[in-house]
């Protein structure tokens, strides 16, 4: 049975690990990325230090959750590189364009 401290650590790790997933899905869906590169860099660095700390403490939960966070962060960064500078038309712009094409 898990003790209370370990359970709190697991829940915190899951929340932290999945925190960037909504942003990742939004970037993938919208094909545009408006995130702070500085934020991504600081987050990546922080996660890397957490992994290092987890290795030093031999704590699998810290290592796994922050490694997952690094993976998600790298995916967001890759999509940022792919879509930076691109703008996608809004729904209103799409409707206007479509209506003008039907005239």
DOZAPA-749040 format. One line per 4 residues: number of its first residue (from 1); their letters; for each residue z, x, y of C-alpha. Coordinates in pm, 1 decimal. Example, Ala and Ser with C-alpha at 12.3 -4.5 7.8 and 13.67 -1.06 7.14 Angstrom:
REM residues 2
1 = as = 780.0 1230.0 -450.0 | 714.0 1367.0 -106.0
***
This chain:
REM residues 103
1 = xxxx = 0.0 0.0 0.0 | -88.7 123.7 347.8 | 195.6 187.0 586.5 | 188.8 35.6 933.8
5 = xxxx = 97.1 361.1 1110.7 | -202.1 422.2 883.2 | -319.7 62.9 925.6 | -300.1 92.0 1305.7
9 = xxxx = -500.2 415.5 1283.5 | -768.1 252.2 1067.9 | -801.3 -49.7 1300.3 | -817.2 175.3 1608.8
13 = xxxx = -1078.5 394.4 1439.3 | -1295.7 97.2 1348.1 | -1279.5 -41.9 1702.4 | -1364.6 295.5 1853.5
17 = xxxx = -1636.8 364.7 1599.1 | -1823.9 41.4 1659.3 | -1772.1 29.9 2037.3 | -2120.2 164.6 2118.4
21 = xxxx = -2302.8 -49.0 1858.9 | -2363.8 -342.6 2098.7 | -2518.0 -99.6 2348.8 | -2731.0 57.2 2075.1
25 = xxxx = -2858.8 -282.7 1958.3 | -2931.5 -390.4 2318.3 | -3131.3 -74.9 2389.0 | -3326.9 -117.9 2066.1
29 = xxxx = -3393.4 -487.8 2134.0 | -3486.0 -456.6 2502.6 | -3671.8 -124.9 2473.2 | -3502.7 2.4 2788.6
33 = xxxx = -3193.9 210.2 2845.5 | -2969.6 209.0 3146.7 | -2669.2 414.2 3045.6 | -2500.7 704.9 3215.2
37 = xxxx = -2608.0 1034.2 3060.6 | -2283.7 1186.9 3184.2 | -2088.4 915.6 3000.5 | -2280.0 987.6 2679.9
41 = xxxx = -2219.5 1361.4 2714.8 | -1845.6 1321.0 2779.8 | -1812.9 1072.4 2493.1 | -1999.3 1306.5 2257.4
45 = xxxx = -1777.2 1597.7 2359.3 | -1463.0 1388.4 2317.2 | -1571.8 1270.7 1972.0 | -1655.4 1628.6 1871.0
49 = xxxx = -1305.6 1740.9 1971.3 | -1156.1 1448.8 1777.3 | -1349.7 1557.3 1466.5 | -1226.4 1913.2 1515.6
53 = xxxx = -871.3 1784.5 1561.1 | -905.5 1571.9 1247.1 | -1023.6 1874.5 1051.1 | -726.6 2078.8 1174.2
57 = xxxx = -488.6 1794.1 1083.6 | -679.2 1723.1 760.7 | -697.3 1355.4 858.9 | -991.2 1181.4 692.1
61 = xxxx = -962.9 870.2 910.1 | -998.2 1069.0 1233.5 | -1283.8 1274.6 1090.9 | -1478.1 977.4 951.7
65 = xxxx = -1442.6 744.3 1249.3 | -1530.7 1004.6 1508.3 | -1818.6 1138.6 1300.1 | -1955.2 783.1 1291.0
69 = xxxx = -1907.2 759.4 1667.5 | -2103.2 1083.1 1710.6 | -2384.8 938.5 1497.7 | -2401.1 621.3 1709.4
73 = xxxx = -2382.2 829.8 2027.6 | -2674.4 1042.2 1906.0 | -2876.1 726.8 1831.8 | -2808.9 592.5 2182.8
77 = xxxx = -2909.0 930.2 2327.0 | -3230.4 935.0 2121.1 | -3322.8 586.1 2242.0 | -3235.3 687.4 2597.4
81 = xxxx = -3478.3 979.0 2566.2 | -3743.5 747.0 2424.1 | -3710.9 464.4 2677.3 | -3589.8 639.7 2994.9
85 = xxxx = -3787.2 540.5 3298.5 | -3941.6 239.9 3125.2 | -3882.1 -106.9 3259.1 | -3942.9 -417.5 3058.7
89 = xxxx = -4058.7 -734.6 3237.3 | -3794.8 -1003.4 3272.3 | -3846.2 -1345.5 3113.6 | -3936.4 -1484.3 3457.2
93 = xxxx = -4198.4 -1212.3 3511.7 | -4341.2 -1280.5 3164.8 | -4367.7 -1655.2 3237.0 | -4531.0 -1593.1 3574.8
97 = xxxx = -4778.8 -1351.2 3421.2 | -4856.3 -1595.9 3139.3 | -4901.7 -1889.0 3380.3 | -5132.7 -1686.5 3603.7
101 = xxx = -5341.6 -1594.7 3298.0 | -5387.0 -1962.9 3209.3 | -5536.5 -2052.5 3550.1
***
